[in-house]
Structures are given as structure tokens and as C-alpha cells.
């Protein structure tokens, strides 16, 4: 199989043999796949600086199965230079995609959401709202979307002023404590609508999306979360 110049992003890269790179990429029409970029790590290769995370690319490759061979690469648009303090957020999202997306499963809507996220990480005043919106979209694409508009037992519309307990295999249950994630109706509706301006609501929403993602990660620890924890512990008290 030969694929010609498809929009894609590099999610991860690592050295391979002497002068090549192994790439994990997210393609607009092919989803996540592995590529061998032969000679891309050679000192004079123009690909060495081009095949970087967060850079819009156009990639061509050939081969069948989970590991194909890169045949061409060029810039796919204006670079998206994440500020240094947002790079870890971008790497976190890349790791989520690596861990949770099956190979060769197209997600063009998620690809567009990823492009939007990168633009927001450059320009938005805070990184948390864009991250929570993307986490919600990722869960939707995986088939484990959150129920955010009605109570699980009764089917009644969510009421902003009420308190709920979100049970991951059922949905939000009104006024119940126990095994689940406590969240206000305001938090559920804010995540549904993507309007995450209230810091208190944002904390509730983060607990919910993290719990839902942990269910899909099945105990696997994200390295970027560990890096963030170490970085946070080094901040001045």
C-alpha cells in the first residue's frame, strides 16, 4: 500500500539503528501508525529537524501492516511553536493518543480537535480548559463518551444546582455518595458545553475526565503525569 502526502503529526520519535528514526504518527485519514524514517537522523538529513512533534506535516509512506516506511515529508502548514510552559501539556496529549488509540483506526474528527488543541495551547490564557475539552472528545471517539445531559437512573435533565455522583459504567446519579466521582450539575453541564471558566467547576471536571481516562488506561501510568508531578514538587513553596 502506498499513501501520498497525508496531513499528519508526529506523536513520538526515537532513534533506530545508526541513522534512522522510528516514528509514531497521527494521520488525518489513517489514524495512528508507525513509520520507519530511513536516514532521517543522519547529520545532513533535512528530515531530522522537520519530523518534530506539534509540527503540521504532509507525509507519504509505503508498506502494509503496523510499521510502514516513510517515503516523503514536507511542511503541512505554519509551525505551531508551543510555549515552553505548554510543551508538557502537549506531550501529555500525545501520550494519551499513543496509549489509547488503536493503530490504523481513522479518527478525522479527533485529528481536527488535536489541531484546535495545539492552537489553543499557544494562545489560550490557561491550558486546563482546552485539555479537558480534548479529553472529553477523546473519550467520545473511543466509544466511552460521558453522559452529561441527563441523570442515569431517571433520565431527568441535569440540574445545575444539584449534586451528583458519576459512576463510570452508569452515568451521573443524583444525590448519591459512594463509589463514583462527585460532581455538581454545573460541572456536568459546563463540560457538555465546553465552557470551563469557573476554577471550582474546572477542578470537578478534571477529576471526572481523569477517572474516565484511568478506566481506559487500565493501570498504565502516564510518564508525562509523573514528569508534571516532579516539576510541581520543584516549584518554590
C-alpha positions as protocol buffer text, in pm:
chain_id: "A"
residue {
  index: 1
  type: UNK
  ca { x: 0 y: 0 z: 0 }
}
residue {
  index: 2
  type: UNK
  ca { x: 122 y: 348 z: -83 }
}
residue {
  index: 3
  type: UNK
  ca { x: -17 y: 663 z: 81 }
}
residue {
  index: 4
  type: UNK
  ca { x: 60 y: 1002 z: -71 }
}
residue {
  index: 5
  type: UNK
  ca { x: 107 y: 1323 z: 130 }
}
residue {
  index: 6
  type: UNK
  ca { x: -146 y: 1295 z: 407 }
}
residue {
  index: 7
  type: UNK
  ca { x: -177 y: 1558 z: 684 }
}
residue {
  index: 8
  type: UNK
  ca { x: -17 y: 1416 z: 997 }
}
residue {
  index: 9
  type: UNK
  ca { x: 157 y: 1496 z: 1324 }
}
residue {
  index: 10
  type: UNK
  ca { x: 448 y: 1316 z: 1487 }
}
residue {
  index: 11
  type: UNK
  ca { x: 344 y: 1193 z: 1832 }
}
residue {
  index: 12
  type: UNK
  ca { x: 677 y: 1036 z: 1928 }
}
residue {
  index: 13
  type: UNK
  ca { x: 1016 y: 965 z: 1773 }
}
residue {
  index: 14
  type: UNK
  ca { x: 1317 y: 761 z: 1878 }
}
residue {
  index: 15
  type: UNK
  ca { x: 1647 y: 657 z: 1721 }
}
residue {
  index: 16
  type: UNK
  ca { x: 1655 y: 342 z: 1512 }
}
residue {
  index: 17
  type: UNK
  ca { x: 1978 y: 173 z: 1408 }
}
residue {
  index: 18
  type: UNK
  ca { x: 2251 y: 422 z: 1311 }
}
residue {
  index: 19
  type: UNK
  ca { x: 2083 y: 697 z: 1111 }
}
residue {
  index: 20
  type: UNK
  ca { x: 1710 y: 624 z: 1111 }
}
residue {
  index: 21
  type: UNK
  ca { x: 1411 y: 714 z: 1328 }
}
residue {
  index: 22
  type: UNK
  ca { x: 1108 y: 520 z: 1445 }
}
residue {
  index: 23
  type: UNK
  ca { x: 804 y: 745 z: 1438 }
}
residue {
  index: 24
  type: UNK
  ca { x: 459 y: 719 z: 1587 }
}
residue {
  index: 25
  type: UNK
  ca { x: 234 y: 949 z: 1384 }
}
residue {
  index: 26
  type: UNK
  ca { x: -130 y: 1055 z: 1387 }
}
residue {
  index: 27
  type: UNK
  ca { x: -262 y: 1082 z: 1033 }
}
residue {
  index: 28
  type: UNK
  ca { x: -581 y: 1258 z: 933 }
}
residue {
  index: 29
  type: UNK
  ca { x: -717 y: 967 z: 730 }
}
residue {
  index: 30
  type: UNK
  ca { x: -520 y: 668 z: 861 }
}
residue {
  index: 31
  type: UNK
  ca { x: -517 y: 729 z: 1237 }
}
residue {
  index: 32
  type: UNK
  ca { x: -218 y: 621 z: 1444 }
}
residue {
  index: 33
  type: UNK
  ca { x: 59 y: 425 z: 1275 }
}
residue {
  index: 34
  type: UNK
  ca { x: 430 y: 352 z: 1299 }
}
residue {
  index: 35
  type: UNK
  ca { x: 680 y: 465 z: 1037 }
}
residue {
  index: 36
  type: UNK
  ca { x: 1047 y: 399 z: 976 }
}
residue {
  index: 37
  type: UNK
  ca { x: 1220 y: 717 z: 857 }
}
residue {
  index: 38
  type: UNK
  ca { x: 1536 y: 579 z: 700 }
}
residue {
  index: 39
  type: UNK
  ca { x: 1835 y: 809 z: 714 }
}
residue {
  index: 40
  type: UNK
  ca { x: 1634 y: 1080 z: 892 }
}
residue {
  index: 41
  type: UNK
  ca { x: 1880 y: 1101 z: 1183 }
}
residue {
  index: 42
  type: UNK
  ca { x: 2185 y: 1146 z: 958 }
}
residue {
  index: 43
  type: UNK
  ca { x: 2372 y: 1473 z: 1023 }
}
residue {
  index: 44
  type: UNK
  ca { x: 2285 y: 1624 z: 685 }
}
residue {
  index: 45
  type: UNK
  ca { x: 1926 y: 1498 z: 662 }
}
residue {
  index: 46
  type: UNK
  ca { x: 1668 y: 1774 z: 629 }
}
residue {
  index: 47
  type: UNK
  ca { x: 1414 y: 1540 z: 787 }
}
residue {
  index: 48
  type: UNK
  ca { x: 1593 y: 1546 z: 1121 }
}
residue {
  index: 49
  type: UNK
  ca { x: 1461 y: 1892 z: 1203 }
}
residue {
  index: 50
  type: UNK
  ca { x: 1132 y: 1851 z: 1018 }
}
residue {
  index: 51
  type: UNK
  ca { x: 995 y: 1540 z: 1189 }
}
residue {
  index: 52
  type: UNK
  ca { x: 917 y: 1700 z: 1524 }
}
residue {
  index: 53
  type: UNK
  ca { x: 610 y: 1682 z: 1749 }
}
residue {
  index: 54
  type: UNK
  ca { x: 346 y: 1955 z: 1712 }
}
residue {
  index: 55
  type: UNK
  ca { x: 456 y: 2046 z: 1357 }
}
residue {
  index: 56
  type: UNK
  ca { x: 187 y: 2016 z: 1085 }
}
residue {
  index: 57
  type: UNK
  ca { x: 328 y: 1779 z: 822 }
}
residue {
  index: 58
  type: UNK
  ca { x: 240 y: 1614 z: 495 }
}
residue {
  index: 59
  type: UNK
  ca { x: 372 y: 1258 z: 494 }
}
residue {
  index: 60
  type: UNK
  ca { x: 387 y: 981 z: 236 }
}
residue {
  index: 61
  type: UNK
  ca { x: 462 y: 618 z: 316 }
}
residue {
  index: 62
  type: UNK
  ca { x: 451 y: 270 z: 172 }
}
residue {
  index: 63
  type: UNK
  ca { x: 404 y: -74 z: 317 }
}
residue {
  index: 64
  type: UNK
  ca { x: 135 y: -280 z: 485 }
}
residue {
  index: 65
  type: UNK
  ca { x: 84 y: -365 z: 850 }
}
residue {
  index: 66
  type: UNK
  ca { x: 163 y: -168 z: 1161 }
}
residue {
  index: 67
  type: UNK
  ca { x: 507 y: -42 z: 1052 }
}
residue {
  index: 68
  type: UNK
  ca { x: 545 y: 127 z: 715 }
}
residue {
  index: 69
  type: UNK
  ca { x: 832 y: 317 z: 553 }
}
residue {
  index: 70
  type: UNK
  ca { x: 829 y: 695 z: 523 }
}
residue {
  index: 71
  type: UNK
  ca { x: 885 y: 794 z: 160 }
}
residue {
  index: 72
  type: UNK
  ca { x: 839 y: 1173 z: 169 }
}
residue {
  index: 73
  type: UNK
  ca { x: 778 y: 1455 z: 416 }
}
residue {
  index: 74
  type: UNK
  ca { x: 717 y: 1825 z: 390 }
}
residue {
  index: 75
  type: UNK
  ca { x: 572 y: 2107 z: 593 }
}
residue {
  index: 76
  type: UNK
  ca { x: 193 y: 2094 z: 610 }
}
residue {
  index: 77
  type: UNK
  ca { x: 130 y: 2447 z: 732 }
}
residue {
  index: 78
  type: UNK
  ca { x: 263 y: 2711 z: 961 }
}
residue {
  index: 79
  type: UNK
  ca { x: 459 y: 2570 z: 1257 }
}
residue {
  index: 80
  type: UNK
  ca { x: 282 y: 2561 z: 1594 }
}
residue {
  index: 81
  type: UNK
  ca { x: 551 y: 2671 z: 1842 }
}
residue {
  index: 82
  type: UNK
  ca { x: 420 y: 2573 z: 2183 }
}
residue {
  index: 83
  type: UNK
  ca { x: 549 y: 2799 z: 2461 }
}
residue {
  index: 84
  type: UNK
  ca { x: 797 y: 2615 z: 2685 }
}
residue {
  index: 85
  type: UNK
  ca { x: 548 y: 2608 z: 2972 }
}
residue {
  index: 86
  type: UNK
  ca { x: 290 y: 2434 z: 2749 }
}
residue {
  index: 87
  type: UNK
  ca { x: 515 y: 2167 z: 2595 }
}
residue {
  index: 88
  type: UNK
  ca { x: 444 y: 1921 z: 2877 }
}
residue {
  index: 89
  type: UNK
  ca { x: 69 y: 1962 z: 2818 }
}
residue {
  index: 90
  type: UNK
  ca { x: 122 y: 1880 z: 2451 }
}
residue {
  index: 91
  type: UNK
  ca { x: 335 y: 1577 z: 2535 }
}
residue {
  index: 92
  type: UNK
  ca { x: 64 y: 1460 z: 2776 }
}
residue {
  index: 93
  type: UNK
  ca { x: -194 y: 1462 z: 2497 }
}
residue {
  index: 94
  type: UNK
  ca { x: 47 y: 1285 z: 2262 }
}
residue {
  index: 95
  type: UNK
  ca { x: 98 y: 1012 z: 2521 }
}
residue {
  index: 96
  type: UNK
  ca { x: -278 y: 972 z: 2564 }
}
residue {
  index: 97
  type: UNK
  ca { x: -315 y: 921 z: 2189 }
}
residue {
  index: 98
  type: UNK
  ca { x: -29 y: 670 z: 2185 }
}
residue {
  index: 99
  type: UNK
  ca { x: -174 y: 469 z: 2473 }
}
residue {
  index: 100
  type: UNK
  ca { x: -541 y: 476 z: 2380 }
}
residue {
  index: 101
  type: UNK
  ca { x: -579 y: 492 z: 2001 }
}
residue {
  index: 102
  type: UNK
  ca { x: -565 y: 159 z: 1821 }
}
residue {
  index: 103
  type: UNK
  ca { x: -343 y: 151 z: 1515 }
}
residue {
  index: 104
  type: UNK
  ca { x: -486 y: 218 z: 1169 }
}
residue {
  index: 105
  type: UNK
  ca { x: -822 y: 332 z: 1307 }
}
residue {
  index: 106
  type: UNK
  ca { x: -916 y: 664 z: 1139 }
}
residue {
  index: 107
  type: UNK
  ca { x: -1038 y: 949 z: 1358 }
}
residue {
  index: 108
  type: UNK
  ca { x: -1060 y: 1258 z: 1133 }
}
residue {
  index: 109
  type: UNK
  ca { x: -1278 y: 1443 z: 1385 }
}
residue {
  index: 110
  type: UNK
  ca { x: -1024 y: 1382 z: 1661 }
}
residue {
  index: 111
  type: UNK
  ca { x: -746 y: 1493 z: 1427 }
}
residue {
  index: 112
  type: UNK
  ca { x: -925 y: 1826 z: 1379 }
}
residue {
  index: 113
  type: UNK
  ca { x: -974 y: 1852 z: 1757 }
}
residue {
  index: 114
  type: UNK
  ca { x: -600 y: 1793 z: 1804 }
}
residue {
  index: 115
  type: UNK
  ca { x: -519 y: 2077 z: 1564 }
}
residue {
  index: 116
  type: UNK
  ca { x: -757 y: 2303 z: 1759 }
}
residue {
  index: 117
  type: UNK
  ca { x: -599 y: 2199 z: 2089 }
}
residue {
  index: 118
  type: UNK
  ca { x: -248 y: 2288 z: 1973 }
}
residue {
  index: 119
  type: UNK
  ca { x: -365 y: 2631 z: 1859 }
}
residue {
  index: 120
  type: UNK
  ca { x: -535 y: 2684 z: 2196 }
}
residue {
  index: 121
  type: UNK
  ca { x: -225 y: 2577 z: 2388 }
}
residue {
  index: 122
  type: UNK
  ca { x: -38 y: 2854 z: 2207 }
}
residue {
  index: 123
  type: UNK
  ca { x: -294 y: 3130 z: 2260 }
}
residue {
  index: 124
  type: UNK
  ca { x: -529 y: 3043 z: 2548 }
}
residue {
  index: 125
  type: UNK
  ca { x: -466 y: 3205 z: 2888 }
}
residue {
  index: 126
  type: UNK
  ca { x: -491 y: 2866 z: 3062 }
}
residue {
  index: 127
  type: UNK
  ca { x: -414 y: 2512 z: 2946 }
}
residue {
  index: 128
  type: UNK
  ca { x: -673 y: 2331 z: 3159 }
}
residue {
  index: 129
  type: UNK
  ca { x: -995 y: 2417 z: 2965 }
}
residue {
  index: 130
  type: UNK
  ca { x: -853 y: 2307 z: 2626 }
}
residue {
  index: 131
  type: UNK
  ca { x: -716 y: 1988 z: 2780 }
}
residue {
  index: 132
  type: UNK
  ca { x: -1048 y: 1896 z: 2940 }
}
residue {
  index: 133
  type: UNK
  ca { x: -1238 y: 1957 z: 2615 }
}
residue {
  index: 134
  type: UNK
  ca { x: -992 y: 1737 z: 2427 }
}
residue {
  index: 135
  type: UNK
  ca { x: -1013 y: 1460 z: 2689 }
}
residue {
  index: 136
  type: UNK
  ca { x: -1391 y: 1463 z: 2651 }
}
residue {
  index: 137
  type: UNK
  ca { x: -1361 y: 1439 z: 2271 }
}
residue {
  index: 138
  type: UNK
  ca { x: -1109 y: 1155 z: 2300 }
}
residue {
  index: 139
  type: UNK
  ca { x: -1346 y: 956 z: 2524 }
}
residue {
  index: 140
  type: UNK
  ca { x: -1627 y: 1016 z: 2273 }
}
residue {
  index: 141
  type: UNK
  ca { x: -1409 y: 889 z: 1987 }
}
residue {
  index: 142
  type: UNK
  ca { x: -1310 y: 579 z: 2181 }
}
residue {
  index: 143
  type: UNK
  ca { x: -1676 y: 493 z: 2236 }
}
residue {
  index: 144
  type: UNK
  ca { x: -1674 y: 573 z: 2607 }
}
residue {
  index: 145
  type: UNK
  ca { x: -1832 y: 916 z: 2599 }
}
residue {
  index: 146
  type: UNK
  ca { x: -1959 y: 1067 z: 2922 }
}
residue {
  index: 147
  type: UNK
  ca { x: -2330 y: 1116 z: 2989 }
}
residue {
  index: 148
  type: UNK
  ca { x: -2358 y: 1486 z: 3067 }
}
residue {
  index: 149
  type: UNK
  ca { x: -2717 y: 1588 z: 2998 }
}
residue {
  index: 150
  type: UNK
  ca { x: -2939 y: 1351 z: 3197 }
}
residue {
  index: 151
  type: UNK
  ca { x: -2945 y: 1159 z: 3526 }
}
residue {
  index: 152
  type: UNK
  ca { x: -2868 y: 791 z: 3477 }
}
residue {
  index: 153
  type: UNK
  ca { x: -3148 y: 637 z: 3686 }
}
residue {
  index: 154
  type: UNK
  ca { x: -3442 y: 861 z: 3597 }
}
residue {
  index: 155
  type: UNK
  ca { x: -3342 y: 1015 z: 3266 }
}
residue {
  index: 156
  type: UNK
  ca { x: -3425 y: 1358 z: 3412 }
}
residue {
  index: 157
  type: UNK
  ca { x: -3229 y: 1655 z: 3276 }
}
residue {
  index: 158
  type: UNK
  ca { x: -2920 y: 1756 z: 3472 }
}
residue {
  index: 159
  type: UNK
  ca { x: -2992 y: 2044 z: 3712 }
}
residue {
  index: 160
  type: UNK
  ca { x: -2706 y: 2289 z: 3765 }
}
residue {
  index: 161
  type: UNK
  ca { x: -2781 y: 2339 z: 4135 }
}
residue {
  index: 162
  type: UNK
  ca { x: -2788 y: 1968 z: 4224 }
}
residue {
  index: 163
  type: UNK
  ca { x: -2506 y: 1738 z: 4329 }
}
residue {
  index: 164
  type: UNK
  ca { x: -2433 y: 1411 z: 4153 }
}
residue {
  index: 165
  type: UNK
  ca { x: -2209 y: 1108 z: 4183 }
}
residue {
  index: 166
  type: UNK
  ca { x: -2077 y: 994 z: 3846 }
}
residue {
  index: 167
  type: UNK
  ca { x: -2050 y: 614 z: 3826 }
}
residue {
  index: 168
  type: UNK
  ca { x: -1839 y: 537 z: 3521 }
}
residue {
  index: 169
  type: UNK
  ca { x: -2036 y: 239 z: 3393 }
}
residue {
  index: 170
  type: UNK
  ca { x: -2373 y: 409 z: 3452 }
}
residue {
  index: 171
  type: UNK
  ca { x: -2353 y: 787 z: 3446 }
}
residue {
  index: 172
  type: UNK
  ca { x: -2445 y: 1065 z: 3689 }
}
residue {
  index: 173
  type: UNK
  ca { x: -2667 y: 966 z: 3982 }
}
residue {
  index: 174
  type: UNK
  ca { x: -2844 y: 1240 z: 4175 }
}
residue {
  index: 175
  type: UNK
  ca { x: -2756 y: 1294 z: 4539 }
}
residue {
  index: 176
  type: UNK
  ca { x: -2574 y: 965 z: 4585 }
}
residue {
  index: 177
  type: UNK
  ca { x: -2244 y: 922 z: 4764 }
}
residue {
  index: 178
  type: UNK
  ca { x: -2018 y: 623 z: 4733 }
}
residue {
  index: 179
  type: UNK
  ca { x: -1827 y: 459 z: 4452 }
}
residue {
  index: 180
  type: UNK
  ca { x: -1811 y: 732 z: 4193 }
}
residue {
  index: 181
  type: UNK
  ca { x: -1683 y: 1080 z: 4118 }
}
residue {
  index: 182
  type: UNK
  ca { x: -1868 y: 1362 z: 4300 }
}
residue {
  index: 183
  type: UNK
  ca { x: -1957 y: 1646 z: 4065 }
}
residue {
  index: 184
  type: UNK
  ca { x: -2210 y: 1924 z: 4054 }
}
residue {
  index: 185
  type: UNK
  ca { x: -2472 y: 1961 z: 3787 }
}
residue {
  index: 186
  type: UNK
  ca { x: -2296 y: 2283 z: 3695 }
}
residue {
  index: 187
  type: UNK
  ca { x: -1979 y: 2086 z: 3628 }
}
residue {
  index: 188
  type: UNK
  ca { x: -2156 y: 1830 z: 3409 }
}
residue {
  index: 189
  type: UNK
  ca { x: -2322 y: 2100 z: 3202 }
}
residue {
  index: 190
  type: UNK
  ca { x: -2002 y: 2302 z: 3172 }
}
residue {
  index: 191
  type: UNK
  ca { x: -1818 y: 2001 z: 3031 }
}
residue {
  index: 192
  type: UNK
  ca { x: -2110 y: 1923 z: 2799 }
}
residue {
  index: 193
  type: UNK
  ca { x: -2099 y: 2277 z: 2660 }
}
residue {
  index: 194
  type: UNK
  ca { x: -1720 y: 2315 z: 2672 }
}
residue {
  index: 195
  type: UNK
  ca { x: -1748 y: 2635 z: 2878 }
}
residue {
  index: 196
  type: UNK
  ca { x: -1492 y: 2589 z: 3154 }
}
residue {
  index: 197
  type: UNK
  ca { x: -1424 y: 2932 z: 3300 }
}
residue {
  index: 198
  type: UNK
  ca { x: -1506 y: 2869 z: 3667 }
}
residue {
  index: 199
  type: UNK
  ca { x: -1195 y: 2737 z: 3854 }
}
residue {
  index: 200
  type: UNK
  ca { x: -1406 y: 2534 z: 4101 }
}
residue {
  index: 201
  type: UNK
  ca { x: -1601 y: 2371 z: 3818 }
}
residue {
  index: 202
  type: UNK
  ca { x: -1277 y: 2305 z: 3632 }
}
residue {
  index: 203
  type: UNK
  ca { x: -1142 y: 2105 z: 3928 }
}
residue {
  index: 204
  type: UNK
  ca { x: -1457 y: 1890 z: 3935 }
}
residue {
  index: 205
  type: UNK
  ca { x: -1439 y: 1829 z: 3562 }
}
residue {
  index: 206
  type: UNK
  ca { x: -1071 y: 1732 z: 3582 }
}
residue {
  index: 207
  type: UNK
  ca { x: -1147 y: 1467 z: 3845 }
}
residue {
  index: 208
  type: UNK
  ca { x: -1416 y: 1321 z: 3621 }
}
residue {
  index: 209
  type: UNK
  ca { x: -1218 y: 1311 z: 3295 }
}
residue {
  index: 210
  type: UNK
  ca { x: -910 y: 1174 z: 3472 }
}
residue {
  index: 211
  type: UNK
  ca { x: -1117 y: 896 z: 3631 }
}
residue {
  index: 212
  type: UNK
  ca { x: -1273 y: 807 z: 3295 }
}
residue {
  index: 213
  type: UNK
  ca { x: -933 y: 803 z: 3122 }
}
residue {
  index: 214
  type: UNK
  ca { x: -782 y: 593 z: 3403 }
}
residue {
  index: 215
  type: UNK
  ca { x: -1053 y: 334 z: 3333 }
}
residue {
  index: 216
  type: UNK
  ca { x: -932 y: 312 z: 2974 }
}
residue {
  index: 217
  type: UNK
  ca { x: -562 y: 316 z: 3065 }
}
residue {
  index: 218
  type: UNK
  ca { x: -619 y: 7 z: 3284 }
}
residue {
  index: 219
  type: UNK
  ca { x: -349 y: 84 z: 3536 }
}
residue {
  index: 220
  type: UNK
  ca { x: -87 y: 210 z: 3292 }
}
residue {
  index: 221
  type: UNK
  ca { x: 94 y: 514 z: 3432 }
}
residue {
  index: 222
  type: UNK
  ca { x: 147 y: 813 z: 3205 }
}
residue {
  index: 223
  type: UNK
  ca { x: 510 y: 929 z: 3207 }
}
residue {
  index: 224
  type: UNK
  ca { x: 406 y: 1289 z: 3143 }
}
residue {
  index: 225
  type: UNK
  ca { x: 195 y: 1295 z: 3459 }
}
residue {
  index: 226
  type: UNK
  ca { x: 496 y: 1175 z: 3657 }
}
residue {
  index: 227
  type: UNK
  ca { x: 708 y: 1448 z: 3496 }
}
residue {
  index: 228
  type: UNK
  ca { x: 448 y: 1707 z: 3588 }
}
residue {
  index: 229
  type: UNK
  ca { x: 441 y: 1582 z: 3946 }
}
residue {
  index: 230
  type: UNK
  ca { x: 822 y: 1608 z: 3974 }
}
residue {
  index: 231
  type: UNK
  ca { x: 816 y: 1953 z: 3817 }
}
residue {
  index: 232
  type: UNK
  ca { x: 542 y: 2071 z: 4054 }
}
residue {
  index: 233
  type: UNK
  ca { x: 736 y: 1948 z: 4356 }
}
residue {
  index: 234
  type: UNK
  ca { x: 1034 y: 2160 z: 4246 }
}
residue {
  index: 235
  type: UNK
  ca { x: 828 y: 2481 z: 4238 }
}
residue {
  index: 236
  type: UNK
  ca { x: 907 y: 2732 z: 4517 }
}
residue {
  index: 237
  type: UNK
  ca { x: 681 y: 2681 z: 4819 }
}
